[in-house]
Amino acid sequence: MILGTGGLLVKFCHRFSWSISSLVFSEELVFFLTSLSRCAMAAATSCPFFLSLLDYKTEKYVIAQNKKVGVLFRVFQLAVVGYLVGWVFLWKKGYQEREEALQSSVITKLKGVTLINSSESGLHLWGPEDYVIPPQVKSPSFTATHMCPPRWQPQGAGRGLRGPRGLSRRRNRGRRSRYGRVGVCVVPVARGSRLTQVVISTGIKTGRCLNDTGTCEIHGWCPVESNYRPVEALLKKAENFTIYIKNYIRFPKFGFSKSNVLDGRNDTYLKMCTYNQLHHPYCPIFRLGDLVNWTGHSFEDLAVVGGSIGVLIEWNCDLDKDESRCGPRYSFTRLDVHAQGSVSSGYNFRFARYYKDSEGGMYRTLYKVYGIRIDIMVNGQAGKFSIIPTVVNIGSGLALMGAGVFMCDMILLYMMSKSSLYREKKFETDRYSPVVEPCRLSVPEAF
């Protein structure tokens, strides 16, 4: 039972004012204390809400012998425990502190030799120095599978061009540029097209066109490149080439570093092994043909027009276990598959090698190369036990238990046929209210 604050203040005022009046204090002081007691009485009688804030409420447990609600509550508890233990702790490892800021470095090395005998280039031996462009790459890497016949293009040659052995050039009025003499080439123009464009893909127009032949002259590298599309790959045996993918990773939060080349393996193993998901899952050497086939495409088709292959290296490391159990997982996909069958499908580019003759004229050999671009992507995460996420997840599970209690209370108190009876048993109010005596101050007759 609680005594209201107003009652205490009234009794205090009554006793204190009487003692003061007995000591024959001033009339003003007695009047002030009388007014103060009356204010306390008014607060006690007219403001019960503010005084109820000081009341203390405690729980009352009522055992409801209702089997349906009891079974529902136990099922809910089992579901919460199963979620907390099975999903949070065992599957998601909620007791671990995790890091996804992976630091990675990738280096690739390609190997393989093949001998090609073609009508354009004759007998030619191809090695990594020839088909890996550029020779030193990290990621991505490019392997040439087809190369158009090289085109010898002097700058300063005209219509009388015969080739690199018998050089016959027609000078364009003897004018020179910083890169050699400017050449005049003849390019075809489609009928009915506008001839106002000055800069085209192969050079700059001179302004002179021959309408009867449908050609125009340009300043550029002559002769211009023809529209050539390969039918068969030049390096058919490139599928037997191997690529060595060396990957280093580090998780800075835990100070953990590792490579995809497992410890304890000697040099002989790396020279003999080839990656296989079942027999050699940790071998970092891959056949180029297998990379393409694992994406669901044919190497023969991809080698003709080129393409882009994605190699995903995923690291999921549980640092609570032995370090040897932290290894990479590889997956492969073709990145340009959405453009398959369109005019923009495949992958190719051009590059040139430049030379100068004895007269200072510059010429170049133009190469158009088709090949397979390999993009290597690395991601992963690491986890290690920490008390903070463990406590947080346990607290979340206990909060879910409280949600089950709330749900069952709502069903029991508002959705059952005997809900009114359950409410009377659960909620009980203390009806005893203290009687507060009015504060009466007596003033001596002397005043």
C-alpha positions as CSV (number, residue, x, y, z in Angstrom):
1,M,0.0,0.0,0.0
2,I,1.4,3.4,-1.0
3,L,0.8,6.6,0.9
4,G,0.3,9.5,-1.5
5,T,2.8,12.3,-1.6
6,G,0.0,14.8,-0.9
7,G,-0.9,13.1,2.3
8,L,2.6,13.2,3.6
9,L,2.9,16.9,2.8
10,V,-0.4,17.7,4.5
11,K,0.6,16.0,7.7
12,F,3.9,17.6,7.7
13,C,2.3,21.0,7.2
14,H,-0.1,20.5,10.0
15,R,2.5,19.6,12.6
16,F,5.0,22.1,11.4
17,S,2.5,25.0,11.3
18,W,1.3,24.2,14.8
19,S,4.7,24.2,16.2
20,I,5.5,27.5,14.5
21,S,2.4,29.1,15.8
22,S,3.2,27.9,19.3
23,L,6.5,29.7,19.1
24,V,4.6,32.8,18.3
25,F,6.1,33.6,14.9
26,S,4.8,36.2,12.6
27,E,1.3,36.1,11.2
28,E,2.7,36.2,7.6
29,L,4.6,33.0,8.0
30,V,1.6,31.1,9.4
31,F,-0.5,32.3,6.5
32,F,2.1,31.1,4.0
33,L,2.2,27.6,5.5
34,T,-1.5,27.4,5.5
35,S,-1.7,28.2,1.8
36,L,1.0,25.7,1.0
37,S,-0.9,22.9,2.7
38,R,-4.1,23.8,0.8
39,C,-2.1,23.5,-2.5
40,A,-0.9,20.1,-1.5
41,M,-4.4,19.0,-0.8
42,A,-5.6,20.3,-4.2
43,A,-2.8,18.4,-6.0
44,A,-3.7,15.2,-4.1
45,T,-7.4,15.3,-5.0
46,S,-7.4,16.9,-8.5
47,C,-4.3,15.3,-10.1
48,P,-4.4,11.5,-9.5
49,F,-2.8,10.8,-12.9
50,F,0.5,12.4,-11.9
51,L,0.5,10.6,-8.6
52,S,-0.2,7.2,-10.3
53,L,3.1,7.6,-12.1
54,L,4.8,6.8,-8.8
55,D,2.9,3.5,-8.5
56,Y,4.8,0.2,-9.0
57,K,3.4,-2.5,-11.2
58,T,4.4,-6.2,-10.9
59,E,3.6,-9.2,-12.9
60,K,1.0,-11.7,-11.9
61,Y,1.2,-15.3,-13.3
62,V,-2.1,-17.0,-14.1
63,I,-2.0,-20.7,-15.1
64,A,-4.6,-21.1,-17.9
65,Q,-5.4,-24.8,-18.4
66,N,-6.0,-24.4,-22.1
67,K,-4.3,-27.1,-24.1
68,K,-4.6,-25.3,-27.5
69,V,-2.9,-22.2,-26.4
70,G,-0.3,-24.2,-24.4
71,V,0.6,-26.3,-27.5
72,L,0.8,-23.2,-29.6
73,F,3.2,-21.6,-27.2
74,R,5.5,-24.6,-27.0
75,V,5.6,-24.9,-30.8
76,F,6.6,-21.3,-31.0
77,Q,9.3,-21.7,-28.5
78,L,10.7,-24.8,-30.3
79,A,10.6,-22.8,-33.6
80,V,12.6,-19.9,-32.0
81,V,15.2,-22.4,-30.5
82,G,15.5,-24.2,-33.9
83,Y,16.0,-20.9,-35.7
84,L,18.6,-19.6,-33.2
85,V,20.6,-22.8,-33.0
86,G,20.2,-24.2,-36.6
87,W,20.1,-21.1,-38.7
88,V,21.9,-18.4,-36.7
89,F,24.7,-20.3,-35.1
90,L,25.2,-23.5,-37.2
91,W,24.4,-22.2,-40.8
92,K,25.2,-18.5,-40.6
93,K,27.8,-18.9,-37.8
94,G,26.3,-16.0,-35.9
95,Y,28.9,-16.5,-33.1
96,Q,31.7,-15.2,-35.4
97,E,33.0,-11.7,-36.2
98,R,33.2,-11.5,-40.0
99,E,35.2,-9.6,-42.6
100,E,34.5,-9.1,-46.3
101,A,37.2,-6.5,-47.1
102,L,39.4,-8.9,-49.0
103,Q,42.7,-7.8,-50.3
104,S,43.8,-9.7,-53.4
105,S,46.5,-9.9,-56.1
106,V,46.3,-12.0,-59.3
107,I,49.1,-13.0,-61.7
108,T,48.6,-15.1,-64.7
109,K,51.1,-17.1,-66.9
110,L,50.2,-18.9,-70.1
111,K,52.2,-21.7,-71.7
112,G,51.9,-23.7,-74.9
113,V,53.5,-24.1,-78.3
114,T,52.0,-24.9,-81.7
115,L,53.1,-25.0,-85.3
116,I,51.0,-23.4,-88.0
117,N,51.4,-23.7,-91.7
118,S,49.1,-21.2,-93.5
119,S,49.0,-19.8,-97.0
120,E,49.5,-16.2,-95.7
121,S,52.4,-16.7,-93.3
122,G,53.8,-20.1,-94.2
123,L,55.3,-22.3,-91.5
124,H,55.2,-20.4,-88.2
125,L,55.9,-21.5,-84.7
126,W,53.6,-19.9,-82.1
127,G,54.7,-19.5,-78.5
128,P,53.5,-17.4,-75.5
129,E,55.6,-14.5,-76.8
130,D,53.4,-14.4,-79.9
131,Y,49.8,-15.1,-78.7
132,V,49.9,-13.5,-75.3
133,I,49.2,-9.7,-75.7
134,P,50.7,-7.9,-74.0
135,P,53.5,-10.3,-73.0
136,Q,53.3,-9.5,-69.2
137,V,49.8,-9.4,-67.8
138,K,48.3,-9.7,-64.4
139,S,44.5,-9.7,-64.9
140,P,42.8,-9.8,-67.2
141,S,44.8,-11.8,-69.7
142,F,44.3,-12.2,-73.4
143,T,45.2,-15.2,-75.6
144,A,45.1,-14.8,-79.4
145,T,43.3,-17.6,-81.2
146,H,43.1,-16.1,-84.7
147,M,45.1,-13.3,-86.4
148,C,44.2,-11.8,-89.8
149,P,46.9,-11.6,-92.4
150,P,49.2,-8.7,-91.5
151,R,48.8,-5.6,-93.7
152,W,51.9,-3.7,-94.7
153,Q,51.0,0.0,-94.7
154,P,53.5,2.7,-95.6
155,Q,52.6,6.3,-94.9
156,G,53.3,8.1,-98.1
157,A,52.2,5.3,-100.5
158,G,49.6,5.9,-103.2
159,R,47.9,3.9,-105.9
160,G,51.2,2.4,-107.1
161,L,51.8,0.4,-104.0
162,R,53.3,-3.1,-104.6
163,G,54.5,-4.3,-101.2
164,P,57.6,-4.3,-99.0
165,R,60.0,-5.8,-101.5
166,G,59.5,-3.7,-104.5
167,L,58.5,-0.3,-103.0
168,S,56.9,1.9,-105.5
169,R,55.4,5.1,-104.0
170,R,53.8,8.2,-105.5
171,R,54.6,11.3,-103.4
172,N,51.8,13.7,-102.6
173,R,53.4,16.9,-103.8
174,G,56.4,16.2,-101.6
175,R,54.7,17.3,-98.4
176,R,56.0,15.9,-95.2
177,S,54.6,15.5,-91.7
178,R,56.3,14.7,-88.4
179,Y,55.4,11.0,-89.0
180,G,56.7,10.8,-92.6
181,R,55.2,11.6,-95.9
182,V,51.4,11.9,-96.1
183,G,49.9,9.3,-98.4
184,V,46.9,9.4,-100.7
185,C,44.6,6.4,-100.7
186,V,41.5,5.6,-102.6
187,V,38.5,4.3,-100.7
188,P,35.0,3.3,-102.0
189,V,32.0,5.4,-101.2
190,A,28.4,4.1,-101.3
191,R,26.2,5.6,-103.9
192,G,23.9,8.4,-102.6
193,S,25.9,9.0,-99.5
194,R,26.9,12.4,-98.3
195,L,30.5,13.3,-99.0
196,T,30.7,16.2,-96.5
197,Q,32.3,14.1,-93.8
198,V,36.0,15.0,-93.5
199,V,37.3,12.5,-91.0
200,I,36.5,8.8,-91.5
201,S,37.7,5.7,-89.7
202,T,40.6,5.1,-92.1
203,G,41.9,8.6,-92.5
204,I,41.1,12.2,-93.5
205,K,39.5,13.1,-96.9
206,T,41.5,15.2,-99.3
207,G,38.3,16.6,-100.9
208,R,38.8,14.9,-104.2
209,C,36.2,12.2,-105.2
210,L,35.5,10.4,-108.4
211,N,31.8,10.0,-108.8
212,D,32.1,7.7,-111.9
213,T,34.0,5.1,-109.8
214,G,32.4,5.9,-106.5
215,T,35.8,6.5,-104.7
216,C,37.4,9.3,-102.7
217,E,41.0,10.1,-101.8
218,I,42.1,10.2,-98.1
219,H,45.3,10.9,-96.2
220,G,46.1,7.8,-94.2
221,W,47.9,4.4,-94.0
222,C,47.6,2.7,-97.4
223,P,46.2,0.4,-98.5
224,V,43.2,0.6,-96.2
225,E,42.0,-2.4,-94.2
226,S,39.5,-4.6,-95.8
227,N,36.4,-5.9,-94.1
228,Y,37.5,-9.4,-93.2
229,R,35.7,-11.9,-90.9
230,P,37.3,-15.2,-90.1
231,V,35.7,-18.5,-90.8
232,E,38.1,-20.8,-89.1
233,A,40.5,-20.2,-86.2
234,L,44.2,-20.0,-86.9
235,L,45.3,-21.5,-83.6
236,K,43.0,-24.5,-83.3
237,K,45.3,-26.2,-80.9
238,A,45.1,-23.3,-78.4
239,E,42.6,-25.3,-76.4
240,N,45.6,-27.3,-75.1
241,F,47.4,-24.2,-73.8
242,T,47.5,-23.9,-70.1
243,I,47.1,-20.8,-67.9
244,Y,48.6,-20.6,-64.4
245,I,46.5,-18.4,-62.1
246,K,48.4,-17.3,-59.0
247,N,46.2,-15.6,-56.4
248,Y,47.3,-14.1,-53.1
249,I,44.6,-13.0,-50.5
250,R,44.7,-11.3,-47.1
251,F,42.1,-10.5,-44.5
252,P,43.7,-7.5,-42.6
253,K,41.3,-7.6,-39.6
254,F,42.5,-11.0,-38.6
255,G,46.0,-10.7,-40.1
256,F,45.4,-13.8,-42.2
257,S,47.1,-14.4,-45.6
258,K,47.1,-17.3,-48.0
259,S,47.7,-18.3,-51.6
260,N,45.7,-20.6,-53.9
261,V,48.9,-22.8,-54.2
262,L,48.6,-25.0,-51.1
263,D,51.5,-25.4,-48.8
264,G,53.4,-28.7,-48.8
265,R,53.2,-29.1,-52.6
266,N,56.4,-29.4,-54.5
267,D,57.4,-28.2,-57.9
268,T,56.8,-31.6,-59.5
269,Y,53.1,-31.5,-58.6
270,L,52.7,-28.1,-60.3
271,K,54.4,-29.3,-63.4
272,M,52.2,-32.4,-63.7
273,C,48.8,-31.4,-62.4
274,T,45.8,-29.8,-64.2
275,Y,42.8,-28.4,-62.4
276,N,39.9,-30.9,-61.9
277,Q,37.0,-30.3,-59.6
278,L,37.1,-33.8,-58.2
279,H,40.7,-35.0,-58.4
280,H,42.7,-31.8,-58.3
281,P,40.5,-29.0,-56.9
282,Y,43.5,-27.0,-55.6
283,C,45.7,-27.1,-58.7
284,P,46.0,-23.5,-60.1
285,I,46.8,-24.7,-63.7
286,F,43.9,-24.7,-66.2
287,R,43.5,-25.9,-69.8
288,L,42.2,-23.1,-72.0
289,G,39.8,-25.4,-73.7
290,D,38.4,-26.6,-70.3
291,L,37.8,-23.0,-69.2
292,V,35.6,-22.4,-72.2
293,N,33.8,-25.8,-72.0
294,W,32.9,-25.2,-68.3
295,T,31.0,-22.1,-69.3
296,G,28.7,-24.2,-71.6
297,H,30.2,-23.0,-74.9
298,S,32.4,-24.6,-77.6
299,F,36.0,-23.6,-77.8
300,E,36.0,-24.0,-81.6
301,D,33.2,-21.4,-82.0
302,L,34.7,-19.0,-79.4
303,A,38.2,-19.2,-81.0
304,V,36.9,-17.9,-84.3
305,V,35.3,-14.6,-83.2
306,G,36.8,-14.3,-79.7
307,G,35.0,-13.8,-76.4
308,S,35.3,-12.9,-72.7
309,I,35.5,-15.6,-70.0
310,G,35.1,-14.8,-66.3
311,V,36.9,-16.9,-63.6
312,L,35.5,-16.3,-60.1
313,I,37.7,-17.3,-57.2
314,E,35.8,-17.4,-53.9
315,W,37.3,-17.7,-50.5
316,N,35.1,-18.6,-47.5
317,C,37.4,-19.1,-44.5
318,D,36.4,-20.3,-41.1
319,L,39.4,-19.2,-39.0
320,D,38.2,-21.2,-36.0
321,K,39.2,-24.4,-37.9
322,D,42.6,-25.4,-39.2
323,E,44.2,-23.1,-41.8
324,S,44.5,-25.9,-44.3
325,R,40.7,-26.0,-44.7
326,C,40.6,-22.5,-46.1
327,G,40.8,-23.0,-49.8
328,P,39.6,-21.4,-53.0
329,R,36.5,-22.4,-55.0
330,Y,36.4,-21.7,-58.8
331,S,33.5,-21.0,-61.0
332,F,33.4,-20.1,-64.7
333,T,31.1,-18.1,-66.9
334,R,31.0,-16.3,-70.3
335,L,30.6,-12.6,-69.8
336,D,29.7,-11.6,-73.3
337,V,27.0,-14.2,-73.7
338,H,24.3,-11.6,-73.9
339,A,25.8,-10.4,-77.2
340,Q,25.9,-13.8,-78.8
341,G,24.7,-13.9,-82.4
342,S,24.7,-10.1,-82.8
343,V,27.0,-8.0,-84.8
344,S,28.9,-7.0,-81.7
345,S,29.6,-10.5,-80.5
346,G,33.1,-11.8,-79.9
347,Y,36.3,-9.9,-78.9
348,N,39.0,-8.5,-81.2
349,F,41.3,-5.5,-81.4
350,R,44.1,-4.1,-83.6
351,F,47.7,-3.2,-82.9
352,A,50.6,-2.1,-85.1
353,R,54.4,-2.3,-85.2
354,Y,56.1,0.7,-86.7
355,Y,59.3,0.9,-88.9
356,K,61.3,3.4,-90.8
357,D,63.1,3.0,-94.1
358,S,66.4,4.4,-95.2
359,E,64.7,7.6,-96.5
360,G,63.0,8.3,-93.1
361,G,59.6,7.3,-94.3
362,M,57.5,5.5,-91.7
363,Y,55.5,2.4,-92.4
364,R,53.7,-0.1,-90.2
365,T,52.4,-3.7,-90.0
366,L,48.8,-3.8,-88.9
367,Y,47.5,-6.8,-87.0
368,K,43.8,-7.6,-86.3
369,V,43.6,-10.2,-83.6
370,Y,40.7,-12.4,-82.3
371,G,41.1,-14.1,-79.0
372,I,39.8,-15.0,-75.6
373,R,39.9,-12.5,-72.8
374,I,40.1,-14.0,-69.3
375,D,38.8,-11.8,-66.5
376,I,39.6,-13.0,-63.0
377,M,37.4,-11.9,-60.1
378,V,38.2,-12.6,-56.5
379,N,35.8,-12.2,-53.5
380,G,35.3,-13.9,-50.1
381,Q,34.9,-13.5,-46.4
382,A,36.4,-14.8,-43.2
383,G,34.9,-15.4,-39.8
384,K,36.3,-15.9,-36.2
385,F,34.7,-16.4,-32.9
386,S,33.8,-13.2,-30.9
387,I,31.7,-12.8,-27.8
388,I,29.9,-9.7,-29.0
389,P,27.9,-11.2,-31.9
390,T,27.3,-14.2,-29.8
391,V,25.6,-12.2,-27.0
392,V,23.7,-10.1,-29.5
393,N,22.2,-13.1,-31.3
394,I,21.3,-14.8,-28.0
395,G,19.5,-11.6,-26.9
396,S,17.6,-11.5,-30.2
397,G,16.4,-15.1,-29.5
398,L,15.2,-14.2,-26.1
399,A,13.3,-11.2,-27.5
400,L,11.6,-13.5,-29.9
401,M,10.5,-15.7,-27.0
402,G,8.8,-12.6,-25.6
403,A,6.9,-12.2,-28.8
404,G,5.5,-15.7,-28.3
405,V,4.2,-14.7,-24.9
406,F,2.6,-11.6,-26.3
407,M,0.9,-13.5,-29.1
408,C,-0.5,-16.2,-26.8
409,D,-1.8,-13.5,-24.3
410,M,-3.7,-11.8,-27.1
411,I,-5.3,-15.1,-28.1
412,L,-6.2,-16.0,-24.5
413,L,-7.5,-12.6,-23.4
414,Y,-9.3,-11.4,-26.6
415,M,-10.0,-14.4,-28.9
416,M,-11.3,-17.1,-26.6
417,S,-14.9,-17.7,-25.4
418,K,-13.8,-17.2,-21.8
419,S,-11.7,-14.2,-22.5
420,S,-13.5,-12.0,-19.8
421,L,-12.8,-14.6,-17.1
422,Y,-9.1,-14.7,-18.0
423,R,-8.9,-10.9,-18.0
424,E,-10.4,-10.7,-14.5
425,K,-7.9,-13.3,-13.2
426,K,-4.9,-11.7,-14.9
427,F,-5.5,-8.0,-14.2
428,E,-6.2,-7.1,-10.5
429,T,-6.2,-3.6,-9.0
430,D,-5.5,-2.8,-5.4
431,R,-8.7,-0.9,-4.4
432,Y,-7.4,0.3,-1.1
433,S,-7.0,4.1,-1.1
434,P,-5.6,5.9,1.9
435,V,-7.8,8.5,3.6
436,V,-6.1,11.9,3.6
437,E,-7.1,14.1,6.5
438,P,-7.5,17.7,5.6
439,C,-4.8,20.1,6.8
440,R,-6.2,22.3,9.5
441,L,-4.0,25.0,10.8
442,S,-5.0,26.7,14.0
443,V,-3.9,30.2,14.6
444,P,-3.5,31.4,18.2
445,E,-6.0,33.9,19.3
446,A,-3.2,36.3,20.1
447,F,-2.9,36.9,16.4
